[in-house]
């Protein structure tokens, strides 16, 4: 810990207070839950992160997932429910770290995640428009709420609109000055003064959403009666969102000195942050790209920069609880909407849109699902779509080439469509041979047709395991060759595959295959297979 970390924590705390309160509003609970989460997540979560500058705090995506989960929970029971959900999510993250599931985050498509985050930003912009303008809320989803405001322009409260727009203008204008790190603070204070001076008591404040506790916050045990299957489902969605976003934070904020981050260790840290956030009556937290960027730009040198921002938030909570209660709700809506608009990365969208039809489809489908479905359901759609895209990509990327033997070298050429009599065809395969990939290989293997006494050599070097689908495809191809006096050879075979594909297994499947195990010399087993095939064909010709 250094003096630089202590000082760097101050801008983080100043920005964290409005962000935390806004996250509470987004989740449909008292903003105090967001404040508690910002304090506990930053301090306790910061202890264990391998990404040293990562700030563990509230995020808009997780807040929306929580809000979607709590829709059917009675307002007076939401406080207990959000605490229980946070604790469950924290436990799930720690379990994910123990099971070393970090490597699976890479299976979430970049296009899917971008579409999801774009949908989250759009939901925030649409959903907070009524709060910004003081208009009545009508509609079941954010899009219909915004449409109602647009179609009924005279239903809003002009005083609330003045306060909300003023807060928005302050954030945007101060972003281009030296006061950019405290822009959110000015967006809270100035509108609050305007409300007090003009006596606009009609405008809702943070105190209207629930009691603002005073004094030093103490940990509390959760109410077990709040536990329900819906909370477990919501916690799972929050876990997926937080863990994937946390991985993105690690990529955007590399460690000083170049040491590598551990995804599973960051999982554990975020899980611990959620456990303590729940014990202090907070809401779910995770690695925040925006707050981590503030931490880095403020000069933090270690994990203590983010941890000190949590301690400074605690000081603000204890000393200024009464002031927090006077914050107008339209200002929180303004903070959320500006943050949502800034999170839309146009360059990333253009890059994905230019990457082809598959990427565009993934982006659009996830975006629409996030707009029209509950966030928990949209997360499920995104994960399922990522897996489908992965399988589809594996199938599409598979390529079969011919290897011509020229002396002691193997030269690539275009794979033939058919096999001729007494011909030796050596093939190599690029791409996955699991599931759909194996079926694609089946379609691309040259057709033995009516070719007699031919040999096909399939090179499988570097593959340590194969699927049952691949065994079925290979078995069918071997039987077709065998029926015409030909034979299938497999070269470059890993011993682990041969241990599974025993002679008894092949005999039971009615197939005959010649195996040539891989050696330390590239191409050696394939050349040996080719030499054996030449002897075989020469013998068949003599017969």
DAZI-V20699 format. One line per field, one symbol per residue. burial: 1 if it has 24 or more other C-alpha atoms within 12 Angstrom, else 0. A space follows every 50 residues. Layout:
burial=???
This chain:
burial=00011111111111111111111111111111111111111111111111 11111111111111111111101000011111111111111111111000 11001011111111111111111111111111111110001110111110 00000110111111111111110000000111111111111101100000 00111110110110001000010001100111111111111111111111 10111000001111111111111111111111111111111111111111 11111111111111111100101111111111111111111011000010 01000001111111111111111111111111101100111111110111 11111000000000110010111111111111111111111101111100 11111111111110010001111111111111011111111111001100 1000010000111111110000111111111111011000000
